[in-house]
């Protein structure tokens, strides 16, 4: 059986390097037409992880209330993990 999903993990920090608890990470697929965006909630420590992300190219951003972030583009590869720091 071939694995077609990978893992995305990382953390969300503010401009002072402090964790942003409860931030929401939004992953929008760039290689799938009409693909649904994925949402991942960061924990109290600002860390997030999701292991069932379909392989492909994604635009990622993190939001918490009025706080937004820069956008990252990441490639998720089957059977691998990619780490993103906001």
N, C-alpha and C positions, 0 to 999 in steps of 0.2 A: 504494500500500500504506500503510495506516495503522499508525503505531507505537503499540503498546499498553503499552510498558514505559518506565520511567524509571530514573534513577540515584540511588543513596543513597551519600553519602560523609560523612566526618567524622573525628573523633578521640576518643580515650578518655584522659582525664586523671584523676589522683587528686586528693584534696582539697588538695594542695600545688602543683597545676599541673604535676606531672611526668607524662610519658607512661606509659601502662600497656601495655607490649609484650605481644602475644599474647592480648589480651582477645578474648572471643567476644561478638559482637553477635547478639541474637536478635530477629527481627522476626516478630510474630504478626499475621496479617491480621484486621482487625476487620469487614470488609465481606463476607467470603466465608465462608459456613457450611462448616465442616469443612476449611478451607484449611490447608495444611501451613505450619508455621513455617519461616522462612529463617534460616540461620546464616551469619554473615560473620566471618572471623577478621581481627583487626587485625594489622598488621605490627610489626616491631621498633620503629618510630617511633610506635606507637599509632594510626596512620591506617588507615582502612578505606574500601573502595569496592566497589560492586557495580552493574553497569550493566543487568542484565536483570530488574529488579524490576517485577512487574505493577502497573499503576496501581491505586490504592486507598488505604484508610486502614489504618494499622498501629500497633501498640503496640511500642515498641522498648526494650530494656534491654541493658546490657553487664555481663558477668561475667568475673572472672579469679580463680580459686582461691576464696578466702573473700570477696573483694571483690565487692560488688554495686553497682548504681547506681539512680538514680531512673528512672522510666519516662517515656518521651517518646511522644507521639502525633504521627504525621506523615502527611501526605497525599502520596503519590507520584503525580505526573502524567506522562502519556505524553509522551515526548520532552524531559522536563525533569530537572534535578538538584535534590535537596534535601540540605542539609547539616545534620548533627546533631552536637552536642558533648556528650559525657558527662563 
